[in-house]
Amino acid sequence: MRKYLRITLVLGFLIGLGSVGALVARSMWQQHRKDLLLTGLQILPGVSQHIQDFRRVKMKDGRKVWEVAAADARYFDETNTVVVRGAVLSWYLEDGRRIGLEGDEGRVELEHGDVARVELAGGIQVFLADYQVRAESAVYDRASDRITAPGEVEISGDALHLRGSGMQVHVKNQTLSLDHNVSMVMQPALLRSSRPKT
């Protein structure tokens, strides 16, 4: 009888010790999670929202007007700006064509729920009709409805290759200009072969 009593007491003690250990471990894990959260808030001061796979679309008369998408976005409520990584900004013209602006990272300023200004840097690509534009940085300003790239720019299409600096793209009428150091290589044979035969 004493043997069973000893076994019961030892088992009870071990179960009680295990329960206390589990409660201590749980409390330590909760404290660790709180510390991680506080550290995260210190790393991202002033951030109102942190969103992965961010997407914002403006519709008008049932038609998509523009779209902003990013792999990662941090929204700052005080300044009404979004800091983005892996950003894509697209405009959809009335004739169905798309103008696209892509960059590694940047900043989107919002005004009354609309995109007011976009600044992108790193691996910039602009898609305009049949042409692709590469630059190191670019800015879209809604007030002037322009995309500007102050540095060196490379433009390529089926039969055309341009280099220059100081690019301006007028979004609505899809015109592009280069201000300085412009050089062009044109291959008329490719231009003729890309035209549809009548």
N, C-alpha and C positions, 0 to 999 in steps of 0.2 A: 504494500500500500504506500509506504514512504517513497518507494522508487517511482511510482506513477505520479505522486505528488511533486517530487523533484522535477520530473520530466515536464509536468504541466507548468510548474513555476518557471523553469528555464525557457520553455516555449513561449509563455506569456511575456517574459522579459524580452526575448528576441523579437517578438511581434511588436511590443511597445517600442523597443529601440528602433526597429525598422520604420514604424509609423512616424516617430519623431524625426528620423533621418529624412523621410520623404517630405515631411512638412518643411524642414529646414532647406532641403534642395529646392522645393517649390518656391519658397520665399526668396531664395537667392536668385533663381531664374527670373522671377518677377522684377526684382531690383535690377538685374542685368538688362532686362528689356527696357525699363524706365531710363537707365543710363544711356543705352543705345539711342533711344528716342531724343533725349536731351542733347546728346552729341550731334545727332542729325539736325536738330533745330539750330544748333550753334554753327554748323557748317553752312546751312542755308538761311541766313538771317533775312527776315522780312518776306519770306516766300509764303504766299497764301495757298498755293496749290502746286503740287508736283505731279505731272501727268505723263504717263508713257503712252505711246501711240496717239498723240494729240492730233485732233482734226477739227477744223472749223470751216463751215461752208456758208456762203451768202447766196440766197435764192431770190429771184425777182421774176414775177409773172410765170412761175413754174419752171424757170430756167436757171441753171447754175451760173452765177456771175463770177465768183472767185472761190478758191479753196486754199486753205493753209493746212499743211500736214507736217508732222515732225515725229521722229522716233522718240524724242524726250523733250518735255517742255516744263518750265517753271514759270508760273504766273505770279506776278507781283501786283497785288491789288492797289497799293498806294500810288504807283506810277502808271497803272493800267498797261503794263508791258508784259510780254511773254519772251523769255529767253529760251531759244530752241537749239536742238542738236539734230542733224540729219533733216534739214528743212526743205520743203517743196512748196512753192507758191505758184498757183495756176490761175490764169484768167481765161474765161471762156467767152469768145467773141460771138456776136449775133449770127455770124455766118457759120458757126459750129467749130471754127478753128480754135486751137489752144495756144497760149503763150505760157511757157513755164520758166520758172527761176528756181534753181536748186543750189544749195550750199551746205557745207559741213556744220556750220554753227552761225547763230545770229540772234537778232533782236527784232521783235514785232511790236510796234506801238499801235494800240487800239484807241479809237475815238468814237464814242457813241455806238459801240458794237461793230464798227467797221475798221478795216485795216487802214491806218493813216500813213505808216512808214515801215519799211522793212530794210534792215541792214544785215547783209550776209557776208561771210568771209570763209575762205578755204575751199578750193575745188569748185568754184562757181561755174555753173552751166546755165545758159539761157537757151531755150528752144523757141525759135521764131520761124514759123512756116517750115520751109525745107532746110533751114540753116541751124547750125549749132554754134553757140558762142561760149568760149572759155575765158575766165578771168579769175583774178585772185580775190576781188571783193566787188560787191555791187550793192546799190541802194535803190529801192523803189519808193517814190514819193507820190501819194495819191493826189495831192493838190495840183501837181503838174502832170500827173499820169505818165511818169517817165521812169525808166530803169537807167541808172547811170553807173558806169564803171570807170573810175579815174585812172587806173593803171593800164598795163598792157593787156591787149585783148586779141584773141585769135578766133576767127570766124571761118567755118568750113561748111560747104554744101557740095552738091553733086559735081559741079564743074568749076567751083570757085573756092579760092583760099585767100583770106585777107588777114593782115596783121596791122595793128596800130595801137593807139592809146587814146583815152578820153572818149569812151563810147557813150552815146545816148540813144535809147530806144523809146520811141513814142508808142505806148501800148495800143491805144485805140486805132490809130491809122497804120500801125506796124511799119514804121520807118526807122531806119538805123543810120547813125552818122558816127564817124571817127574824126577826132580833132587833129591828131598829130601822128607823125612817123608812119604814114599809111603805105603799105606795100600790098600788091595784089598779084596772084597767079590765076590765070583763067585758062581753061581747057575747052575751047569751043567744040571740039569733036565730042566730048562727053555731054556737053549741053545739047547738041543736036540729037544724040542717041537717046537722051532721057526724055525728049519730047514725044508725045503720042503721035503715031502716024495717022494721017487723014486720008 
